[in-house]
Amino acid sequence: MAGMILAVLQARMSSTRLPGKVMADLCGAPMILRQIERLECCQRLDALTVATSTEPSDDILADALRQFGLPVHRGPLDDVLARFEGAAAALDDGDLLVRLTADCPLTDPYVIDDTVAMVAETGVDYGANTPDPRCFPKGLDVEVMRAGALRRAAREAREPYEREHVTPYLYRHPQMFTCGFLHQEADEGEVRWTVDRPDDLEFVRAVYAGLWREDEAFTSDEIRALVRTRPDLAGLGGDRRI
C-alpha cells in the first residue's frame, strides 16, 4: 500500500532542440501550466512539485511557477536523480513518487492514475507504462517508484546516464527492485505526442486549438478522433500522430 503520492514534474529551459519549450504559449498560457491543468484532473496524486535546475537559465521558469503558487524544487542540472531525491526529501520510504516530464502537454490523467494504482496495489518498487516494446504514445510516459527505492538509486547509481535519466538504476537491477509495467492492447508505441521539436509544438497547438476547454480536460480518445479527421496532422513531421 502507498501513503503519500507526490508527482514530480521535471522541467528546464535549456532544451537542446527546442529551448524554452516549457514556457511556449499554448492557448494563452505557458505549455507547462497547460500540462499541470491536466495533472490536476488526476485522482490519485496528493501533491505536485516542479523540479528544475539551479542554473540561472531556469530562474525565469522557477519565478513564473511560484507566481502561480506552484511548489518548486531546484537541484543539479545534469544530476537529475539528485534533483528528484531532493524533491522527495519529505516522503517516507514507502510513499510513492510519480516521475513526469514537462514536454508532455497531452499527458493522460487516466493513464497516470492507472499506473499509480498498479504500483500501489501490487507493492512493486518501480512501475511504468513504458514496457519493452512500448505500447502507449510517446508523451504519455509515467514512472512511479517508492521513495525508498529512489533514495537507494541516488546513493548507489554511478553512471552519468543513470544520474541524468533518474530511473535506469531501478529497472536495470530487477534482482534488487521489483518492477511492474502497465500495458494496453493498442500498439501506439510509435505514436508521437511529446514536444521536442518545432513540428511537435505545432501538432500540440493544433490539438489544443481544436479541443481545449477551460473547465474540463480533453481525453486521449478525443485527440485520436481529432487527428483522424486531420490528414495534415496524422503524419506531421514524418512521425505517426495516430
N, C-alpha and C positions, 0 to 999 in steps of 0.2 A: 504494500500500500504506500501511497505517497502522502506527504504532508503538504508543505508549501510548494506551489508550482510557479516558477519565475521564468518568464520569457526574456531572453537577452537578444536584442536586435543589433547585429554587427553592422557598423556604418563608418565610412570615411569619405573625405572629399577627394582624395588623391587617386582615384581610379585611373588605371593606365590608359585604357581605351576610350573612356568617356568621363573625363574629370568633372567633378561636381554634380554627377548624375543624381545623387540622392536629394539634391536641392532643386532639381529641374522642375519647371512648372508642369503640373498635371491637374487640369480643371481648376486652376486658380489657387493651388496650394503646392508646396514642395512635395515631391514624389514620396519622400519618407513619411510625411504626415498622412498622405492617402493610404499608404500601406498600414500605418498604425490605426487608421479608421477601421480597416478590415480586421486587424488583430483584436480590436475592441469587441468584435462580434463573437470571439471565441468564448465558449462556456467553461473551459477547464483551466484557464490561466488566472492566477491570483494577482499577478503583478507583472509589469513590463519595465525594463531598463534598456536604454540605448547604450551600447559600449562602443566608444570611439577612441581615438588616439590622443596622446598628449602633444602631438605635433601642432605648431601654430596654424597650419593649413586647416585644422579641424576646429579652430576656435569659433568660426562663423557657424558651423553646424551645432556645436555644443550650446552656443548662446541662443540660437534660434529655438532649439528644443526646450531649453529652460524657460524661454519666454512663453512657450505653450504649456508650461507646467509639467514637463516630462522629465523623469529621473535620468541622469546621465552619469555613466562611469567612464573615466578616461584612464588609459593604460598604454603600454608599448604599441607602436605602430605595427611592427613585424612579428612580435611575440604575442599573437592574438590569444593563445592559450593562457598566458599570464593575465591578459586583459579580462578573459572570461572568469578566471579564478578570482580576480578582484571583484568583479561584478557579483559573484556568488558568495562573497565573504559572510553574509548574514545567514546563509542557508545551513540547515543541519545536513549531515551526510546522507540521510535518507530522502531528503527533499529532491525535487526534480528541477532541472534547468532545461529549458527549451531553446535550442540554438536556431536563430533565424538570421537571414542576411537582408540588408536594406536595398537589394537590387531586385526585389520580388514584389512589385506593387499589385500583382494579381494573386497574391497568396490566398489560400483557401482555408477559411476558419474551420470548416468541417474536417478537412484532412488533418489539420493541426490537432483538433480535438480527438480525432480517431487515433492518431499516433501517440498522443499523451495517454489516452485510455489503454492502449495496448501495453505500454511500458508500466503504467500504474497497476494494471490487473495481472500481468504476468510476473512482475517483480524483477525483470531483467535490469542490468546495469546501464545498457545503452540500447536505444531503438531509433529507427529511422524509416522513412518511406522511400529510401533510395537503395533497394536491393540490387544485386547484380544478376541478371540485367534489370535496369531500372524500368519502371512501368508508368510513373507519373510524369507529367510535363516538367521540363526544366523551368524552375521558377516557382514550383510548389514544394520545394525541399523543406523537410522538417527533421531535426535531430533532437532527441530527448535523452538526457542522461542523469544518473544520480549525482548529486553534488559530491559525494564521497569519491565516486569514480573519476570525476573531473579533477578533483584535488590530487588523486594518485597520479593521474596522467601529467598534471602540472609539475609534480615532484620528479617524475621518472623519465618523461619524454626528452630526448636529446636532439633528434634530427630536426633541422630547420623546417622541413615540410610538416612535421608533426606539430611544431610550435605555431606555424603560420595558419594551419587549417584546423586546429583545435581538437578534432576528434579522431584522426587516424590511429593514434596510440590505442584507443579503445577497441576499434573494430579490427585492428591488425593483431590483437592479442586475445583471441577468443578463449584461450586457456586461462586468462586472468579475469576477463569481464564477460558476463553473459550478455548475449545480443539477441534482438528480435527485429523483424522487419515487417512493415505494412505493405501489402500488395493490393493491386486492383486488377480486374480482368482485362481491361482495355490496355492495349500496347501503345502507350503515348510517350515512351521514353525519349523519342527523338523530337517531340513537340517542344518548341522554344517559346517560353513566356517570360523569361528573365530579361533584365536590361543590362547589357554590357556594351552595346554598340548603338550608333545613331538610329539604325533601322529598327532595333528593339524598342527604343523610345518612341519612334514613330508608330509602331504597332500598338504599344500600350496606350498612347494618346488616342489612337483611333478607337480602341476598345472603350476607354473611359468616355470619349465623346458620344459613343452610342449607348452606353449602359449606366454610367454613373448617376446616382441619385443621392440626395443629401441624407435621407433618413433610413436607408437600407442598403446593405452590401449586395452587389450583384453576384451571381453564382458562377462557378466554373461551367456549368451546363449552359448558362446564358452566353458566356464567352464562346463556347463551341458553336452554339446556334448562330451567333452573330457572324463568326468567321465563315461558316458555311454559306452565308449569303453574300460574302465579300471576296470574290476571287483575287482582288488586289491585295488582300491581307493574307490569304491562305498560304502563300509561299514567299512572303515578304523577306527580302534579304537572302533568299536562297535556302531558308530553313522551313521545315514543317511548322505551321502555326495551328494546325488542327489534326 
